[in-house]
Amino acid sequence: MSNDTTINNPFETPSRQSPAALAIIILRFIVRIVRQFWPVVVILLLRGRSGTTQWWVYAGLGAGGVVMILSLLAYFRTWFHVENGEMVLNRGGLFRKLVQVPLDKIQTVSFQQTFLHRLLNVVSVSIDTSSGKGSEIELLALDRAKAEALRTHLLGRQSQTVPISGDDVMPETPLSANDEKVLWQLDLGDLILIGLGQNHIRSGAILFGIGFGLYREIQAIMGKSANKMIENWGINWQNLWNFLSILIIVALIISIVTSLIRTIVRYYNLKFVQTGRGFRVEAGLFTRREQAATLPKIQYIRWSAHPLERFFQVFAVHLYQAGGYDMSGKQALHAPGCRTQQLQIIREAYFEDTNVETWTWHHPTRSLFIGRFFWFGVFPFLFLLAKTILDFHWIWLTISALWLPLTWFYQHKYARKRAYGLHADGLWIKSGFFTENDTLLRWNNVKSVRLSQSWLQIRRGSADLEFTTSSGEVAIKYLTLETAKQLRDYVLYTLEATEGGR
């Protein structure tokens, strides 16, 4: 740990949260009491005994007094400061708790603003570590200027304790407002485009399958003898199918509208900012969140684009930080709407050499296509063929006739789209058919390497490689066995050399 005396430490003296935190603490206590006792309140109201009004006045005054006392204790007995390379938090009302977090364990410092925070002009601060247990330290309310200064100090101080070797040394640029640059910002039109581009085809296919299955079940239950009765009601099977088709279309429209609303609420007024030592994302309509990531903590980056996004040349960017995988992506930064020029800036900040031509590219062996074609093509085809023979219908016959050629086409394109770029310093994976994905990983972020083979791979001389990072696994599928072994040995040698140089 570093010594605080060697650098200016504006948080050496213990300080309290903003006075606005008192209002938030009171609100939390009230919500907690309501959640615990609302059934009792309902029962007492339904019983409606005489004298209840006076009793409720006394009970309300007593509960309000208890909430106020506990809130005052929680506010005035909560202090935080930074000393001896640690973030220290003393908190509690009746019961005290001391939290000490080394600066080199801090992964992200995130801000959040609910409607109440905006009304009071404060932000809540969450400090996450590599333990994967969630926010180790949470400050309910700080003035934005003080919160920004705290984040700058924590990430700036923390970066000095992160072991970096060789080419991974980052420029010692202080994290300040002068170093920030907004790479892109989303307006309402961008959000509508992103919402419309979600995977609604999959939802439509599921709804179509449900509708067709329901149609077949109704026909099987009612049988041919019920046709005349249905026709007497003015309904025939064609009308019923038309009704189900309309129902599916309506459900699909609801799915699209829901995706639009969810996208607007989550990414409203999104700003992706490049800072002195990394990136920051701000977004949200009702609750506005801010997440920051320093480059030494980013394990790998990924960007993706579906056909509509590729047409407009925009991408969704994902920055995976240490601990992000264990925390279900909480520490991963996600931002849609990135243009090609901004993507190049992000890639070069993480990995200096992103010129595709300087990488050595490999494609998976043919075993990938063969295995997937059998699992997703041949086996389902046998089931469809049996279904067509036992319960003949023109729809089953059509699906059976088209299944193998369509599966062959899709799996062939899927296998050809997958490529692995190898570089002295990292790995670049290209994959996906409908939605194309690119993953960029630096070797110095790899913790371990595992080589595995299925029975088909053993027979055909291929293997998978899995690279474990602090934010999950990145895998290469169906390399030739010789290439997989050479790459595994090279990465392990690089890791040993890196550890020996630290």
ABEGO torsion letter per residue (X at the ends): XBBAAABBBAAABBBBBBAAAAAAAAAAAAAAAAAAAAAAAAAAAAAGBBGAAAAAAAAAAAAAAAAAAAAAAAAAABBBBBBGGBBBBBBEBABBBBBBBBAAABABBBBBBBAAAAAAGBBBBBBBBAAGAEBABBBABBBAAAAAAAAAAAAAAAAAABBBBEAABBBBBBBBAAABBBABBBBAAAAAAAAAABBAAAAAAAAAAAAAAAAAAAAAAAEAAAAAAAAAAGBBAAAAAAAAAAAAAAAAAAAAAAAAAAAAAAABGBBBBBBAAEBBBBBEAABBBBBBBBAAABABBBBBBBAAAAAAGBBBBBBBBBGAAAAGGAABBBBBGBBAAAAAAAAAAABABABAAABBBBBBBAAAAAAAAAAAAAAAAAAAAAAAAABBBAAAAAAAAAAAAAAAAAAAAAAAABBBBBBAABBBBBBEAABBBBBBBBAAABABBBBBBBAAAAAAGBBBBBBBBAAEBBBBBGBBAAAAAAAAAAAAAAAAAAAAAX
